[in-house]
Amino acid sequence: MVDVIRLTRDENPVAEAPREWLVTNGLGGFASATISGAITRRQHGFLIAALPAPLGRVVMLNDLEAEIERADGSTASVHQAGRFVGFTLTMGLPSWRYEIDDLTIEKSVVMPARHNTVHISFRLIGAERAVRLRLRPFINFRRLEAPVNEPLATGYTLAVQGRRYEVTAGPELPTLRMIMAGCEGATFTADGGSQREGLFAIEEQRGYEAHGRVWSPGYFAAELRPDCHVTLVASADAWHSIMAVTPEHAREFESERRRRLVAMSAPEARSGVAGELVLAADNFIITPICRIADIARAHAEGDDVRTIIAGYHWFTDWGRDTMISLDGLTLATGREAEAKWILRDFAHHVRDGLIPNMFPDGDTKGLYHTADATLWFFHALARYLARCDDQQTLSIMRPILKDIVRHHLEGTRFGIKVDPRDGLLVQGADGYQLTWMDAKVGDWVVTPRRGKAVEINALWYNALCLLAGWLRAADDSEAGEIAAHAERARESFNRRFWYDKGGHLYDVVDGEAGDGENGDDASFRPNQIFAIALDHPVLDEERWAAVVDGVRERLLTPVGLRSLAPGEPDYKPRYFGDLRARDAAYHQGTVWAWLIGPFIDAWIKVHPNDIETARGFLAGFEAHLAEAGIGSISEVFDAEPPFTPRGCIAQAWSVAEVLRCLVKTAGPVKTA
């Protein structure tokens, strides 16, 4: 059974990381705020709709103020005058309870799957009398990543059609539709419109514009009785879609959908922390409604389209994150069909031997500045085929994979090519950050890592080995040539990457300073772990233990691996401040949760009979589910205790790799 997360205080366990809730709709849209009710981010709101290009995700319903009317005609805010009793996350769905006067009021939020609609419901708990409830919506249409002081519109129009209310701001923008449900005699008072200016505290902390205005057309009022819910339905969908699902049915359908998700997951993932992460995983698997052409093409082929949002609140779908996350988010959760759709869609977007690094919000075309995402594509496909033995998909992929390898051998965009002298993969172009350590501020690439990066070459060898095997199985004459490239890369890797003085692997060889020792970077980073962790380890086995022991000693924390070892010249213990300060620390010590996955893979290869210790490396994440993004795992953490969660409150590869490893370490290790 999936655990229920209950919080009886709205204070934050770590003052610098306010606890936040998140509900998503399977399209990339969502609702989110702090559990205290404060709107502190530009991406907070009760309805962030995911819309076709060129709009992308748009903040539509920014906030909702709830008040009760007292007998003397005065009003009292439920959130401010009421006493917070508790917050509960049940099957991934949030609810709050407040005590105000002699009443206990519960609020809950549901987003029906695949709808740009939110249901915000209120009910009385244990009361014998009714109370008049007021709900005032606050609006400021704004693209998700736009500063809080840059609205999409300068004026709004309210239209009333019976009990239906529409807010519009011009023909190019969506319409916000609202209706009160679950009660008789609901009214709306248009009080001439009012504005409120707010301080977005986290935006201020992060060095962005922090003051913004929202507008309210008036307020709804309804009698809240002990025997019924009162629900404000707000939506960017058409009225026929809104009215097709009542609030009662929406909660029933969504609860049942979530129960099915848990039931169809791996047996080891149906309860406890793993069960919570199955529900967290669902937040990231979406239909990319922005890319209508992709959906139409896939439907014409008899498929569907899915992709993976890299993180909430601000990421879109990134190729690297998608491929790393695919195993944990889809295969550990029994969603193999969606894994296939993801792989086929990215294969359709291959250009010049590369899959997209990311799709910008509101755009239909990908950006391709990545040296590793395409190599992770081989890894994700291999994990899928090991689970499904889908020969039809493999037959579609073989010519694409052969073309990818050809482009890498001959050279493709951004200086990505095999060095003919040693068979190792080199990458780098001025002004670009092509590995997963991709922080950039203006023209400053913080960790350029140009040259031959250790994980890039581990991935390259793994991709060549996988392709050679798939070609041999198909009696393809090119299998031997691909295997020869793999063997040459392996021999060169072991000769060039071992840093004998430090007893570990170089992070980059033949870097920006030139070939040979002057261009070698001996910084102690987690990237070396991939030389062991991947399905086809490129590092000679006699050196595995030294690397794993070094990483455990210098990089391992309760919530992942540091991105740089303490004591290194560029080490930063804290990820905090404005954009420049944060990016200066992003990969210079900051802990990344997703790296626990490859570390555990490598650990088990060195210690195959010590699964209990491997399982123990995951223990720190249980307490984290009640921090930051409740029920999910953050993107990054400070490098030193108390390991304050930072960055996105819910990150796909963080959830995916912890969930995958919870399943992997729950029973006997399955050998390949």
Buried (B, 14 or more C-beta within 10 A) or exposed (E): EBBEBEBEEBEBBBEBBBBBBBBBBBBBBBBBBBBBBBBBBBBBBBBBBBBBBEBBBBBBBBBBBBBBBEEEEEEBBBBEEBEBBBBBBBBBBBBBBBBBEEBBBBBBBBBBBBBBBBBBBBBBEEBEEBBBBBBBBBBBBBBBBBBBBEBBBEEBEBEEEEEEBBBBBEEEBBBBBBBBBBBEEBEBEEEEEEEBEBEBBBBBBBEBBBEBBBBBBBBBBBBBBBEBBBBBBBBBBEBEBBBEBBBBEBBEBBBEBBEEBBEBBBEBBBBBBBBBBBBBBBBBBBBBBBBEEBBEBBEEEEBBBBBBBBBBBBBBBBBBBBBBBBBBBBBBBBBBBBBBBBBBBBBBBBEBBBBBBBBBBBBBEBEBBBBBBBBBBBBBBBBBBEBBEBEEBBEBBBEBBBEBBEBBBEBBBBBBBBBEEBBBBBBBBEEBBBBBBBBBBEEEBBBBBBBBBBBBBBBBBBBBBBBBBBBBEBEBEBBEBBBEBBBBBBBBBBEBBBBEEEEBBBBBBBBEBEBEEEBBBBBBBBBBBBBBBBBBBBBEEEBBBBBBBBBBEBBBBBBBBBBBBEEBEEBBBBBBBEEEBBBBBBBBBBBBBBBBBBBBBBBBBBBEEEBEBBBEBBEBBEEBBBBBBBBBBBBBBBBBEEBBBBBBBBBBBBBBBBBBBBBBBBEEEEEE
